[in-house]
Amino acid sequence: MTEQNNNRLYSYEENELVTAELAKIFSENISDFQKIKNLKALKYTVSNVISRKHIEYYIKKINAAKYRRVLNFLSMAVVTAYLIFTLFRVYWYFNPEYNPLAPSSVTITDLIVFLYVIPIVLIVITIIRKLFGLIRNRKK
């Protein structure tokens, strides 16, 4: 019984030390890559599962934030490109002599149909990720 109590006490103390280290890492003015590097180094120094899960939570949180920033950037780039293209189409409607998209070249219908490729590519990427995740989980 004493061994379990000591183990719980040790787990609690280690978790408190990890919490203090996490606060120290997040208070520093460093990049996310450096934070992840420090968190991974800290993860290998702890011995209890709860402390490791605590650190893994913050690693996943930082990675999710990075992923969200990349997706926001890409979506803003697509929206901006579409807005610029729309503005050019309006300009070319009123000034057809400056229109580089002659009827024999790419038309607006071709560009709209090309936009259908984007969701298809995203779906294929999602399916491939799920398959690799299943394969990786089976190996464990």
DSSP file with accessible surface (Angstrom, degrees, kcal/mol):
  #  RESIDUE AA STRUCTURE BP1 BP2  ACC     N-H-->O    O-->H-N    N-H-->O    O-->H-N    TCO  KAPPA ALPHA  PHI   PSI    X-CA   Y-CA   Z-CA
    1    1 A M     >        0   0  162      0, 0.0     4,-2.0     0, 0.0     5,-0.2   0.000 360.0 360.0 360.0 -36.9    0.0    0.0    0.0
    2    2 A T  H  >  +     0   0   98      1,-0.2     4,-2.7     2,-0.2     5,-0.2   0.884 360.0  57.0 -66.2 -35.7    2.9    2.4    0.8
    3    3 A E  H  > S+     0   0  163      1,-0.2     4,-2.4     2,-0.2    -1,-0.2   0.912 107.4  47.3 -63.8 -41.6    4.4    1.7   -2.7
    4    4 A Q  H  > S+     0   0  110      2,-0.2     4,-2.7     1,-0.2     5,-0.2   0.916 112.3  49.6 -65.6 -42.6    1.2    2.8   -4.4
    5    5 A N  H  X S+     0   0   78     -4,-2.0     4,-2.5     1,-0.2    -2,-0.2   0.917 112.3  47.6 -62.6 -42.9    0.9    5.9   -2.3
    6    6 A N  H  X S+     0   0   96     -4,-2.7     4,-2.9     2,-0.2    -1,-0.2   0.890 111.3  51.8 -63.8 -38.6    4.5    6.8   -3.0
    7    7 A N  H  X S+     0   0   95     -4,-2.4     4,-2.7     2,-0.2    -2,-0.2   0.924 111.4  46.6 -64.1 -43.4    4.0    6.1   -6.7
    8    8 A R  H  X S+     0   0  163     -4,-2.7     4,-2.5     2,-0.2    -2,-0.2   0.910 113.4  49.0 -64.5 -41.9    0.9    8.4   -6.7
    9    9 A L  H  X S+     0   0   90     -4,-2.5     4,-2.8    -5,-0.2    -2,-0.2   0.939 112.3  47.9 -63.8 -42.6    2.9   11.1   -4.8
   10   10 A Y  H  X S+     0   0  114     -4,-2.9     4,-2.9     1,-0.2     5,-0.2   0.919 111.4  50.9 -64.3 -41.5    5.8   10.8   -7.3
   11   11 A S  H  X S+     0   0   30     -4,-2.7     4,-2.4     2,-0.2    -1,-0.2   0.916 112.0  47.1 -61.6 -44.1    3.4   11.0  -10.2
   12   12 A Y  H  X S+     0   0  141     -4,-2.5     4,-2.2     2,-0.2    -2,-0.2   0.932 113.3  47.8 -64.2 -44.7    1.8   14.1   -8.8
   13   13 A E  H  X S+     0   0   99     -4,-2.8     4,-2.2     2,-0.2    -2,-0.2   0.917 112.9  48.4 -64.0 -42.3    5.2   15.7   -8.0
   14   14 A E  H  X S+     0   0   18     -4,-2.9     4,-2.6     1,-0.2    -1,-0.2   0.914 110.3  51.8 -64.8 -39.4    6.5   14.9  -11.5
   15   15 A N  H  X S+     0   0   32     -4,-2.4     4,-2.5    -5,-0.2    -1,-0.2   0.890 108.8  50.8 -64.9 -36.7    3.3   16.3  -13.1
   16   16 A E  H  X S+     0   0   91     -4,-2.2     4,-2.1     2,-0.2    -1,-0.2   0.903 110.5  48.9 -66.0 -40.1    3.7   19.5  -11.1
   17   17 A L  H  X S+     0   0  121     -4,-2.2     4,-2.4     2,-0.2    -2,-0.2   0.906 111.3  50.2 -64.8 -39.9    7.3   19.8  -12.3
   18   18 A V  H  X S+     0   0    3     -4,-2.6     4,-2.9     2,-0.2    -2,-0.2   0.915 108.4  52.4 -64.4 -41.3    6.2   19.2  -15.9
   19   19 A T  H  X S+     0   0   57     -4,-2.5     4,-2.3     1,-0.2    -1,-0.2   0.912 110.0  48.5 -61.5 -40.7    3.5   21.9  -15.5
   20   20 A A  H  X S+     0   0   60     -4,-2.1     4,-2.1     2,-0.2    -1,-0.2   0.916 112.3  48.4 -65.9 -41.2    6.2   24.3  -14.3
   21   21 A E  H  X S+     0   0   78     -4,-2.4     4,-2.6     2,-0.2    -2,-0.2   0.894 110.4  51.9 -65.6 -39.4    8.5   23.4  -17.2
   22   22 A L  H  X S+     0   0    5     -4,-2.9     4,-2.8     2,-0.2     5,-0.2   0.923 109.0  49.7 -62.5 -43.2    5.6   23.8  -19.6
   23   23 A A  H  X S+     0   0   61     -4,-2.3     4,-1.4     1,-0.2    -1,-0.2   0.902 111.3  50.0 -61.8 -38.8    4.8   27.3  -18.3
   24   24 A K  H  X S+     0   0  111     -4,-2.1     4,-1.0     2,-0.2    -2,-0.2   0.925 111.8  47.6 -65.7 -42.7    8.5   28.1  -18.7
   25   25 A I  H >< S+     0   0   10     -4,-2.6     3,-0.6     1,-0.2     5,-0.2   0.926 114.3  45.9 -65.8 -43.2    8.6   26.9  -22.3
   26   26 A F  H 3< S+     0   0   68     -4,-2.8    -1,-0.2     1,-0.2    -2,-0.2   0.721 107.4  57.8 -76.6 -17.9    5.4   28.8  -23.2
   27   27 A S  H 3< S+     0   0   93     -4,-1.4    -1,-0.2    -5,-0.2    -2,-0.2   0.715  88.6  93.2 -81.4 -20.4    6.5   32.0  -21.5
   28   28 A E  S << S-     0   0   72     -4,-1.0     2,-1.4    -3,-0.6     7,-0.0  -0.416  83.2-123.7 -71.2 149.5    9.7   32.1  -23.7
   29   29 A N        +     0   0  169     -2,-0.1     2,-0.3     0, 0.0    -1,-0.1  -0.631  65.0 126.4 -94.4  76.7    9.5   34.2  -26.9
   30   30 A I        -     0   0   50     -2,-1.4     5,-0.0    -5,-0.2     0, 0.0  -0.825  62.1 -89.2-128.9 167.6   10.5   31.4  -29.3
   31   31 A S     >  -     0   0   64     -2,-0.3     4,-2.2     1,-0.1     5,-0.1  -0.222  37.1-109.3 -73.8 166.7    9.1   29.9  -32.4
   32   32 A D  H  > S+     0   0   37      1,-0.2     4,-2.6     2,-0.2     5,-0.2   0.856 118.7  56.9 -64.2 -35.4    6.6   27.0  -32.5
   33   33 A F  H  > S+     0   0  147      1,-0.2     4,-2.3     2,-0.2    -1,-0.2   0.922 108.6  46.0 -63.1 -41.2    9.3   24.7  -33.9
   34   34 A Q  H  > S+     0   0   70      2,-0.2     4,-2.7     1,-0.2    -2,-0.2   0.885 111.0  53.1 -68.7 -37.3   11.6   25.5  -31.0
   35   35 A K  H  X S+     0   0   36     -4,-2.2     4,-2.7     2,-0.2    -2,-0.2   0.927 110.0  47.7 -62.4 -43.8    8.7   24.9  -28.5
   36   36 A I  H  X S+     0   0   12     -4,-2.6     4,-2.7     2,-0.2     5,-0.2   0.912 111.1  51.5 -63.9 -40.7    8.0   21.5  -30.1
   37   37 A K  H  X S+     0   0  137     -4,-2.3     4,-2.1     1,-0.2    -2,-0.2   0.934 112.4  45.6 -61.3 -45.0   11.7   20.6  -29.9
   38   38 A N  H  X S+     0   0   44     -4,-2.7     4,-2.4     2,-0.2    -2,-0.2   0.889 112.6  51.2 -65.5 -38.3   11.8   21.6  -26.2
   39   39 A L  H  X S+     0   0    0     -4,-2.7     4,-2.5     2,-0.2    -2,-0.2   0.904 109.7  49.2 -66.9 -39.6    8.6   19.7  -25.5
   40   40 A K  H  X S+     0   0  101     -4,-2.7     4,-1.5     2,-0.2    -1,-0.2   0.897 111.0  50.0 -66.5 -38.2    9.9   16.6  -27.1
   41   41 A A  H  < S+     0   0   60     -4,-2.1     4,-0.4    -5,-0.2    -2,-0.2   0.912 112.6  47.4 -64.6 -40.3   13.1   16.9  -25.1
   42   42 A L  H >X S+     0   0   22     -4,-2.4     3,-1.3     1,-0.2     4,-0.7   0.879 105.3  60.6 -66.8 -35.8   11.0   17.3  -22.0
   43   43 A K  H >< S+     0   0   44     -4,-2.5     3,-0.7     1,-0.3    -1,-0.2   0.870 102.3  51.3 -60.8 -37.3    8.8   14.3  -22.9
   44   44 A Y  T 3< S+     0   0  173     -4,-1.5    -1,-0.3     1,-0.2    -2,-0.2   0.574 104.2  58.7 -80.1  -6.5   11.8   11.9  -22.9
   45   45 A T  T <4 S+     0   0  104     -3,-1.3    -1,-0.2    -4,-0.4     2,-0.2   0.621  92.3  80.2 -94.1 -14.0   12.9   13.1  -19.5
   46   46 A V    <<  -     0   0    8     -4,-0.7   -31,-0.0    -3,-0.7     3,-0.0  -0.587  55.9-165.9 -94.3 157.7    9.6   12.1  -17.7
   47   47 A S        +     0   0   62     -2,-0.2     2,-0.2   -36,-0.0    -1,-0.1   0.642  58.7  86.1-115.2 -20.0    8.7    8.6  -16.6
   48   48 A N  S  > S-     0   0   26      1,-0.1     4,-1.9   -38,-0.1     5,-0.1  -0.600  70.4-134.4 -90.4 148.1    5.0    8.8  -15.8
   49   49 A V  H  > S+     0   0   99     -2,-0.2     4,-2.8     1,-0.2     5,-0.2   0.894 104.2  55.3 -65.9 -40.5    2.3    8.3  -18.4
   50   50 A I  H  > S+     0   0   93      1,-0.2     4,-1.9     2,-0.2    -1,-0.2   0.890 108.1  48.9 -64.1 -36.5    0.2   11.2  -17.3
   51   51 A S  H  > S+     0   0    0      2,-0.2     4,-2.0     1,-0.2    -1,-0.2   0.910 111.8  49.1 -68.4 -41.3    3.1   13.6  -17.6
   52   52 A R  H  X S+     0   0   97     -4,-1.9     4,-2.9     2,-0.2    -2,-0.2   0.919 111.4  48.8 -63.3 -43.9    3.9   12.3  -21.1
   53   53 A K  H  X S+     0   0  123     -4,-2.8     4,-2.1     2,-0.2    -1,-0.2   0.872 108.1  55.6 -63.8 -35.5    0.2   12.7  -22.1
   54   54 A H  H  X S+     0   0   45     -4,-1.9     4,-1.2    -5,-0.2    -1,-0.2   0.927 112.1  42.1 -61.0 -45.0    0.3   16.2  -20.7
   55   55 A I  H  X S+     0   0    0     -4,-2.0     4,-2.1     1,-0.2    -2,-0.2   0.917 111.9  54.3 -69.8 -42.5    3.2   17.1  -22.9
   56   56 A E  H  X S+     0   0   43     -4,-2.9     4,-2.8     1,-0.2     5,-0.2   0.860 102.4  59.6 -60.8 -35.0    1.8   15.3  -26.0
   57   57 A Y  H  X S+     0   0  128     -4,-2.1     4,-2.1     1,-0.2    -1,-0.2   0.933 107.8  44.0 -58.2 -46.2   -1.4   17.3  -25.6
   58   58 A Y  H  X S+     0   0   64     -4,-1.2     4,-2.3     2,-0.2    -1,-0.2   0.857 111.4  53.6 -71.7 -32.9    0.5   20.6  -26.0
   59   59 A I  H  X S+     0   0   15     -4,-2.1     4,-2.5     2,-0.2    -2,-0.2   0.946 111.8  45.3 -64.1 -45.4    2.6   19.2  -28.9
   60   60 A K  H  X S+     0   0  144     -4,-2.8     4,-2.5     1,-0.2    -2,-0.2   0.879 111.2  54.0 -64.7 -36.4   -0.7   18.3  -30.7
   61   61 A K  H  X S+     0   0  118     -4,-2.1     4,-2.0    -5,-0.2    -1,-0.2   0.921 110.3  45.5 -64.8 -42.6   -2.2   21.6  -29.9
   62   62 A I  H  X S+     0   0   16     -4,-2.3     4,-2.4     2,-0.2    -2,-0.2   0.921 113.5  49.9 -67.0 -42.3    0.8   23.5  -31.4
   63   63 A N  H  X S+     0   0   63     -4,-2.5     4,-2.6     1,-0.2    -2,-0.2   0.898 109.9  51.0 -64.0 -38.9    0.7   21.3  -34.5
   64   64 A A  H  X S+     0   0   46     -4,-2.5     4,-2.6     2,-0.2    -1,-0.2   0.897 109.6  50.5 -64.9 -38.5   -3.0   21.8  -34.9
   65   65 A A  H  X S+     0   0   20     -4,-2.0     4,-2.3     2,-0.2    -2,-0.2   0.907 111.1  48.3 -65.7 -40.8   -2.5   25.6  -34.7
   66   66 A K  H  X S+     0   0   44     -4,-2.4     4,-2.2     2,-0.2    -2,-0.2   0.928 112.3  49.0 -63.3 -44.7    0.3   25.4  -37.3
   67   67 A Y  H  X S+     0   0  120     -4,-2.6     4,-2.5     1,-0.2    -2,-0.2   0.909 111.0  50.2 -61.1 -42.4   -2.0   23.3  -39.6
   68   68 A R  H  X S+     0   0  142     -4,-2.6     4,-2.6     1,-0.2    -1,-0.2   0.895 109.4  51.2 -64.9 -39.1   -4.9   25.8  -39.1
   69   69 A R  H  X S+     0   0  127     -4,-2.3     4,-2.4     2,-0.2    -1,-0.2   0.911 110.5  48.9 -64.7 -40.3   -2.6   28.7  -40.0
   70   70 A V  H  X S+     0   0   82     -4,-2.2     4,-2.7     2,-0.2    -2,-0.2   0.932 112.4  47.9 -64.9 -44.2   -1.5   27.0  -43.2
   71   71 A L  H  X S+     0   0   77     -4,-2.5     4,-2.7     1,-0.2     5,-0.2   0.904 111.5  50.5 -63.8 -39.7   -5.1   26.2  -44.2
   72   72 A N  H  X S+     0   0   94     -4,-2.6     4,-2.5     2,-0.2    -1,-0.2   0.916 111.1  49.1 -63.4 -41.6   -6.1   29.8  -43.5
   73   73 A F  H  X S+     0   0  146     -4,-2.4     4,-2.3     2,-0.2    -2,-0.2   0.935 113.0  46.7 -63.0 -45.6   -3.3   31.0  -45.6
   74   74 A L  H  X S+     0   0   92     -4,-2.7     4,-2.4     2,-0.2    -2,-0.2   0.914 112.6  48.8 -64.8 -41.9   -4.1   28.7  -48.5
   75   75 A S  H  X S+     0   0   56     -4,-2.7     4,-2.6     1,-0.2     5,-0.2   0.911 111.7  49.5 -65.8 -39.1   -7.8   29.5  -48.3
   76   76 A M  H  X S+     0   0  114     -4,-2.5     4,-2.6    -5,-0.2    -1,-0.2   0.887 110.1  51.8 -66.3 -35.3   -7.1   33.3  -48.3
   77   77 A A  H  X S+     0   0   46     -4,-2.3     4,-2.6     2,-0.2    -2,-0.2   0.924 111.5  46.3 -65.6 -42.8   -4.7   32.8  -51.3
   78   78 A V  H  X S+     0   0   80     -4,-2.4     4,-2.6     2,-0.2    -2,-0.2   0.935 114.1  47.5 -65.7 -44.2   -7.4   31.0  -53.2
   79   79 A V  H  X S+     0   0   88     -4,-2.6     4,-2.5     1,-0.2    -2,-0.2   0.922 113.3  48.6 -63.8 -41.6  -10.1   33.6  -52.4
   80   80 A T  H  X S+     0   0   67     -4,-2.6     4,-2.8     2,-0.2     5,-0.2   0.925 111.7  48.9 -64.7 -44.0   -7.7   36.4  -53.3
   81   81 A A  H  X S+     0   0   61     -4,-2.6     4,-2.6     1,-0.2    -2,-0.2   0.913 112.3  48.8 -61.9 -41.2   -6.8   34.8  -56.6
   82   82 A Y  H  X S+     0   0  131     -4,-2.6     4,-2.5     2,-0.2    -2,-0.2   0.914 111.7  49.4 -65.9 -40.0  -10.5   34.3  -57.4
   83   83 A L  H  X S+     0   0  100     -4,-2.5     4,-2.5     2,-0.2    -2,-0.2   0.934 112.4  47.3 -63.7 -45.5  -11.3   37.9  -56.5
   84   84 A I  H  X S+     0   0   82     -4,-2.8     4,-2.5     2,-0.2    -2,-0.2   0.926 111.9  50.5 -62.8 -42.4   -8.5   39.2  -58.7
   85   85 A F  H  X S+     0   0   45     -4,-2.6     4,-2.5    -5,-0.2    -2,-0.2   0.921 110.1  50.4 -62.8 -39.6   -9.5   37.0  -61.5
   86   86 A T  H  X S+     0   0   55     -4,-2.5     4,-2.1     2,-0.2    -2,-0.2   0.917 109.8  50.1 -64.4 -42.3  -13.1   38.2  -61.2
   87   87 A L  H  X S+     0   0  107     -4,-2.5     4,-2.4     1,-0.2    -1,-0.2   0.910 111.2  49.0 -62.8 -40.7  -11.9   41.8  -61.3
   88   88 A F  H  X S+     0   0  101     -4,-2.5     4,-3.0     2,-0.2    -1,-0.2   0.894 108.0  54.4 -64.9 -38.6   -9.9   41.1  -64.4
   89   89 A R  H  X S+     0   0   76     -4,-2.5     4,-1.6     2,-0.2    -2,-0.2   0.907 109.2  47.9 -62.6 -39.4  -12.9   39.5  -66.0
   90   90 A V  H  X S+     0   0   78     -4,-2.1     4,-1.6     2,-0.2    -2,-0.2   0.937 113.1  48.3 -65.3 -43.9  -15.0   42.6  -65.4
   91   91 A Y  H  X S+     0   0  110     -4,-2.4     4,-1.7     1,-0.2    -2,-0.2   0.923 111.9  48.9 -61.6 -43.7  -12.2   44.8  -66.8
   92   92 A W  H  < S+     0   0   33     -4,-3.0    -1,-0.2     1,-0.2     7,-0.2   0.789 104.5  60.1 -69.3 -25.5  -11.9   42.5  -69.9
   93   93 A Y  H  < S+     0   0  181     -4,-1.6    -1,-0.2    -5,-0.2    -2,-0.2   0.913 113.2  36.7 -66.3 -40.5  -15.6   42.6  -70.4
   94   94 A F  H  < S+     0   0  142     -4,-1.6    -2,-0.2     1,-0.3    -1,-0.2   0.686 128.9  35.6 -85.2 -19.8  -15.5   46.4  -70.8
   95   95 A N    ><  +     0   0   47     -4,-1.7     3,-1.6    -5,-0.2    -1,-0.3  -0.637  66.6 168.5-129.1  75.6  -12.1   46.3  -72.6
   96   96 A P  G >   +     0   0   85      0, 0.0     3,-1.2     0, 0.0    -1,-0.1   0.745  69.9  70.7 -66.5 -19.1  -12.1   43.2  -74.8
   97   97 A E  G 3  S+     0   0  132      1,-0.3    -5,-0.1     3,-0.0    -2,-0.0   0.752  99.3  49.0 -69.9 -19.6   -9.0   44.3  -76.7
   98   98 A Y  G <  S+     0   0  141     -3,-1.6    -1,-0.3    -7,-0.1    -6,-0.1   0.404  81.3 118.6 -96.0   2.4   -6.9   43.6  -73.6
   99   99 A N    <   -     0   0   50     -3,-1.2   -10,-0.0    -4,-0.2   -11,-0.0  -0.574  42.4-171.6 -75.1 114.5   -8.3   40.2  -72.9
  100  100 A P  S    S+     0   0   88      0, 0.0     2,-1.5     0, 0.0    -1,-0.2   0.668  70.7  83.0 -79.6 -13.3   -5.5   37.6  -73.1
  101  101 A L        -     0   0   39      4,-0.1     7,-0.1     3,-0.0    -2,-0.1  -0.629  68.7-173.3 -92.5  82.9   -8.1   34.7  -72.9
  102  102 A A    >   -     0   0   42     -2,-1.5     3,-1.8     1,-0.1     0, 0.0  -0.317  40.2-103.5 -69.4 158.9   -9.2   34.5  -76.5
  103  103 A P  T 3  S+     0   0  125      0, 0.0    -1,-0.1     0, 0.0     4,-0.1   0.806 122.4  55.8 -57.6 -25.5  -12.0   32.2  -77.3
  104  104 A S  T 3  S+     0   0  119      2,-0.1     3,-0.1     3,-0.0    -3,-0.0   0.691 108.2  54.2 -80.7 -16.9   -9.6   29.6  -78.6
  105  105 A S  S <  S-     0   0   51     -3,-1.8     2,-0.1     1,-0.2    -4,-0.1   0.002 114.0 -29.8 -95.6-150.7   -7.6   29.5  -75.4
  106  106 A V        -     0   0   65      4,-0.1    -1,-0.2     1,-0.1     2,-0.2  -0.395  64.2-157.8 -68.6 132.9   -8.8   28.9  -71.8
  107  107 A T     >  -     0   0   49     -2,-0.1     4,-1.9    -3,-0.1     5,-0.2  -0.589  31.6-105.5-105.8 171.8  -12.4   29.9  -71.2
  108  108 A I  H  > S+     0   0   55      1,-0.2     4,-2.5     2,-0.2     5,-0.2   0.870 121.3  56.6 -65.3 -33.4  -14.1   30.8  -68.0
  109  109 A T  H  > S+     0   0   89      1,-0.2     4,-2.6     2,-0.2    -1,-0.2   0.912 105.0  51.6 -64.4 -40.0  -15.9   27.4  -68.1
  110  110 A D  H  > S+     0   0   87      1,-0.2     4,-2.1     2,-0.2    -1,-0.2   0.904 110.6  48.4 -62.3 -40.6  -12.6   25.6  -68.3
  111  111 A L  H  X S+     0   0   58     -4,-1.9     4,-1.4     2,-0.2    -2,-0.2   0.893 111.2  49.5 -68.2 -37.9  -11.4   27.5  -65.2
  112  112 A I  H  X S+     0   0   69     -4,-2.5     4,-0.7     2,-0.2     3,-0.2   0.926 110.9  49.7 -65.7 -42.4  -14.6   26.8  -63.3
  113  113 A V  H >< S+     0   0   79     -4,-2.6     3,-1.1     1,-0.2     4,-0.4   0.898 106.4  56.9 -63.9 -35.8  -14.3   23.1  -64.2
  114  114 A F  H >X S+     0   0  128     -4,-2.1     3,-1.6     1,-0.3     4,-0.6   0.860  97.2  62.6 -63.0 -33.3  -10.7   23.2  -63.0
  115  115 A L  H >< S+     0   0   68     -4,-1.4     3,-0.6     1,-0.3    -1,-0.3   0.761  92.1  65.9 -64.0 -22.7  -12.0   24.4  -59.6
  116  116 A Y  T <X S+     0   0  147     -3,-1.1     4,-1.0    -4,-0.7    -1,-0.3   0.722  90.6  65.4 -68.7 -20.0  -13.9   21.1  -59.3
  117  117 A V  H <> S+     0   0   64     -3,-1.6     4,-2.8    -4,-0.4     5,-0.2   0.847  88.5  67.7 -70.9 -31.7  -10.5   19.3  -59.1
  118  118 A I  H <X S+     0   0   70     -4,-0.6     4,-2.4    -3,-0.6     5,-0.2   0.936 101.7  43.2 -59.8 -51.4   -9.6   21.0  -55.8
  119  119 A P  H  > S+     0   0   65      0, 0.0     4,-2.5     0, 0.0    -1,-0.2   0.898 113.5  53.8 -63.2 -33.5  -12.2   19.2  -53.7
  120  120 A I  H  X S+     0   0  104     -4,-1.0     4,-2.5     2,-0.2    -2,-0.2   0.933 109.4  47.3 -64.4 -44.0  -11.4   15.9  -55.4
  121  121 A V  H  X S+     0   0   68     -4,-2.8     4,-2.6     1,-0.2    -1,-0.2   0.925 112.0  50.6 -63.3 -42.0   -7.7   16.3  -54.6
  122  122 A L  H  X S+     0   0  102     -4,-2.4     4,-2.3    -5,-0.2    -1,-0.2   0.899 110.6  49.3 -63.7 -39.0   -8.6   17.1  -51.0
  123  123 A I  H  X S+     0   0  101     -4,-2.5     4,-2.6     2,-0.2    -2,-0.2   0.927 111.3  49.1 -66.1 -42.9  -10.8   14.0  -50.7
  124  124 A V  H  X S+     0   0   71     -4,-2.5     4,-2.6     1,-0.2    -2,-0.2   0.928 111.1  49.9 -63.4 -41.8   -8.1   11.8  -52.2
  125  125 A I  H  X S+     0   0   81     -4,-2.6     4,-2.5     1,-0.2    -1,-0.2   0.924 110.9  50.0 -62.2 -42.7   -5.5   13.2  -49.8
  126  126 A T  H  X S+     0   0   76     -4,-2.3     4,-2.4     2,-0.2    -2,-0.2   0.925 111.0  48.7 -62.6 -42.7   -7.9   12.6  -46.8
  127  127 A I  H  X S+     0   0   93     -4,-2.6     4,-2.5     1,-0.2    -2,-0.2   0.930 111.6  49.2 -63.8 -43.4   -8.5    9.0  -47.9
  128  128 A I  H  X S+     0   0   78     -4,-2.6     4,-2.6     1,-0.2     5,-0.2   0.922 110.9  50.4 -62.9 -42.4   -4.7    8.4  -48.3
  129  129 A R  H  X S+     0   0  150     -4,-2.5     4,-2.3     1,-0.2    -1,-0.2   0.911 110.4  49.7 -61.7 -42.8   -4.1    9.8  -44.8
  130  130 A K  H  X S+     0   0  145     -4,-2.4     4,-2.4     2,-0.2    -1,-0.2   0.917 111.2  49.4 -62.5 -42.0   -6.8    7.6  -43.3
  131  131 A L  H  X S+     0   0   97     -4,-2.5     4,-2.5     1,-0.2    -2,-0.2   0.926 112.0  47.1 -63.8 -45.3   -5.3    4.6  -45.0
  132  132 A F  H  X S+     0   0  124     -4,-2.6     4,-2.6     1,-0.2    -1,-0.2   0.874 110.9  53.3 -64.1 -35.1   -1.8    5.3  -43.8
  133  133 A G  H  X S+     0   0   17     -4,-2.3     4,-2.3    -5,-0.2    -2,-0.2   0.912 109.8  47.5 -65.0 -40.3   -3.2    6.0  -40.3
  134  134 A L  H  X S+     0   0  101     -4,-2.4     4,-1.9     2,-0.2    -2,-0.2   0.914 113.0  48.3 -65.7 -41.8   -4.9    2.6  -40.3
  135  135 A I  H  X S+     0   0   83     -4,-2.5     4,-1.6     2,-0.2    -2,-0.2   0.925 112.3  48.9 -64.1 -43.0   -1.7    0.9  -41.5
  136  136 A R  H  X S+     0   0  152     -4,-2.6     4,-1.0     1,-0.2    -2,-0.2   0.900 110.9  50.3 -64.6 -39.4    0.4    2.7  -38.9
  137  137 A N  H  < S+     0   0  103     -4,-2.3    -1,-0.2     1,-0.2    -2,-0.2   0.838 107.6  54.0 -68.8 -32.9   -2.1    1.7  -36.1
  138  138 A R  H  < S+     0   0  217     -4,-1.9    -1,-0.2     1,-0.2    -2,-0.2   0.847 103.9  55.4 -68.5 -34.7   -2.0   -2.0  -37.2
  139  139 A K  H  <        0   0  176     -4,-1.6    -1,-0.2    -5,-0.2    -2,-0.2   0.784 360.0 360.0 -69.5 -25.9    1.8   -2.1  -36.9
  140  140 A K     <        0   0  191     -4,-1.0    -2,-0.1    -3,-0.1    -3,-0.1   0.824 360.0 360.0 -78.6 360.0    1.6   -0.9  -33.3
